[in-house]
Amino acid sequence: MPLARSAIVRIAGYTPGEQPRDRRYVKLNTNENPYPPSARVAAALRSFDPARLRLYSDPLATDLRRAAAQPLGLGPEWAIAGNGSDDLLTIAVRTFVDQGGALAYAEPSYSLYPVLADIQGAAHVPIALDARFDPPADTAAQAARARASLLILCRPNAPTGNACARESLEAICHDFPGVVWIDEAYADFADDNCLDFVQRFPNVVVSRTFSKSYSLAGLRLGLAFAHPDLIAEMMKVKDSYNLDMLTQALGLAALEDRDAMLSNVQRIRATRGRLVAALEAMGFAVPPSQANFILARPPRAIAAGALFRDLRERGYLVRYFDLDRVRDYIRITIGTDEEMDGFVQAVGAILRQTGG
Ligand SMILES: *Cc1c(COP(=O)(O)O)cnc(C)c1O
């Protein structure tokens, strides 16, 4: 008899993007930010007194939650902080989905969602995105019919980069009887967002991460916003001290310098435009992206999987998903202008080699 629960023994678990150690790559595979975080974060790190670590961190992360909710004109009771937004997604599934219940999520989207359903012992309710990778009009009906209690949608979506119309998400939030979780990991790179939904819908949660726009993937910090009734339930489920003291201090420093984040975002958006133009000129098809990555389908001369391997040999690491609907594409994180110039040259050299 296996020692672990059979539901766990059966599953493969989540596969994160590689953090390779064999050589130096230009890392364009996990949507990290190519620019460093705010100088305020560096200053807060230097002035942090290690003697403070003797004590436990604030279990409620109140200062951080207050600072996060304040620009929305809301109090800390509208926010919960997590050890990365992945921690918040785990908390969400444990809070809103029964064992033997059902979790609905878009497909293709972030591949962690179905893994969380497996761990909870819940059924999968994948909802196929339409040809433009937007949620179909009957998303809420599909999820409700399958008795899902939680519906997770990602906007801008990963790994496709598109942001569906706000109005269509609004209709889904209105129609779905359970909790709608809007994963806004990439919203800072987009033209608009859905944060205002949390004040208009008692069943909507919007999550954010410091890993992408704030250049703090290694720190592990995420936030979710929702009506205080939903936040209060999630607070019961989280680990007591899910945020360490250093993360709370550095996260506060990052929030105090939103301008540094926004200026990095502006640079990345400009680079994104240049990269899309360069790839389209080489025959790639690129669905419109509102994120810090793009999905790109190479011209007929080379398959996406082969291009991924050739790029890797040349020192450029991108992401390839051998999954329905995205296996003809590679996903490229937006780096600095210099990195992307080198990347475009490498792609050009590979295409010439294959006669493309
Ligand atoms: C990166 C990412 C996250 C996780 O962010 P962390 O805060 O680093 O855990 C969540 N959702 C999506 C869609 C992401 O791409």
The ligand as a Gaussian input file, in Angstrom:
#p B3LYP/6-31G(d) Opt

LIG

0 1
 C        3.610000      33.854000     -12.377000
 C        2.166000      33.549000     -12.203000
 C        1.602000      33.371000     -10.950000
 C        2.422000      33.133000      -9.720000
 O        3.009000      34.141000      -9.202000
 P        3.854000      34.000000      -7.854000
 O        3.409000      35.191000      -7.135000
 O        5.275000      34.011000      -8.296000
 O        3.470000      32.722000      -7.156000
 C        0.242000      33.214000     -10.827000
 N       -0.538000      33.174000     -11.917000
 C       -0.024000      33.285000     -13.142000
 C       -0.914000      33.223000     -14.312000
 C        1.338000      33.463000     -13.328000
 O        1.854000      33.522000     -14.549000

